[in-house]
Amino acid sequence: MTPAAHTNVFERQLSADQLHDALKQARTVTLEFLQQWRALTGDSRANLPLHSEWNPPEWEAGHIAWFQEFWIARNPDRSLGWEADPNQARFSSVMKDSDALYHSSLIAHDPRWRLPLPTPEQLQGYLDAVLAETLKQLADASRYADHGDPNRALYFFRLALYHENMHAEAAIYSMNHYLHDTQHSIDTVNLHFDVLKHAIQASPLHADANRTSLNINAGNRTFGALASIGFAFDNELPLFTQSIPSFSIDSQAVSVADYLAFIEAGGYQDQTHWSEEGWDWKTRTQAVLPRFHRLHAGHLERCCFGEWVEMSPASPIVHISAHEAEAWCVWAGRRLPTEHEWTSAAVAYPEAFLWGRVWEWTQSDFLPFDGFVPHPYVDYSVPWFAGHRVLKGASFATHAGMHNPVYRNFYVPSRNDIYAGFRTCAR
């Protein structure tokens, strides 16, 4: 196994020209989501009720622009890439008080609803001005990329792109959540969402709807990312070798039919299947089905952007917490894979190991690898190394550029509004 096998080289090595187009496209998507929120709420400020699982859309759009400006146009150390000083004094912003409005490390979640945000016209001006300056700086950085270290010169441009793509996925699952809770009709939003709502329940992952087992022999395997071949997030570093015992893992995620059998067998009522933490969560939330699901005529239906859709039995089950995934495993006599097992299988079986429709819970806590060194955006990883679980893969809502078997997503085990499912290993 070579280190390069762990990385989607094309996406992690976007050139300056490719970044130029990708950054513009990402901003187009951000603006489309903002317009959709405004249309949905009937409010030019897209005001949403306070909720722990989403941000105010106007704040989120401004934060995206702020993040890009803070790390690129305002950053005197941007050419140093991952070795830039995060505490270096910044150049002035094109928006007055932008740090007080959009600096997510300084502004807790709930106060974001009480901020004196700019008008929609001012926000649009900020988004446009920041992107224009970013593209100007990118043109300058491309000369360093051509004659020096392109990964260092383009580091913050790639980071800003991936950051905006992550927020686009968050907008998708937040929109789904909001439409479910408010019982809005899908007809009130753009056709873009009409396409997305069918994606998760479309054709099965593969013509063969049956999960098969993939066997991985014991041996030393290489994990982590190799920064020299492109961009790497800090929590993916450094590259290291670890001995992995032999194991057997599912070829694809647990399906709707598989999970429905657990429901019908009384899995949500039998405490013996659940961890203590999981049963406490189930009792507190009164969960009897996966979130955003209902039983209808013996079938599972999922609320997809405001409409109830019968799920294909072969589709992966989704909106599953880690607690539910673990309970299913106990019931079925299986277990969740570790993140290293998941990565090993994805690399060993690039065709047979099917992934990318749902994020997949692992049993691994989100912790730094030995030798971890935080990158300038310290708050990307460091604050979350306690209490979070690693998810691997990607979901149907994840930008293609984020699909990478080395990528480490992370959430608290109770999180179930995201597009998360799971696969299992033999015990």
Summary of the structure (lengths in Angstrom):
residues: 427
radius of gyration: 21.8
end to end distance: 25.1
largest distance: 64.6
contacts: 1385
relative contact order: 0.14
helix: 46%
strand: 13%
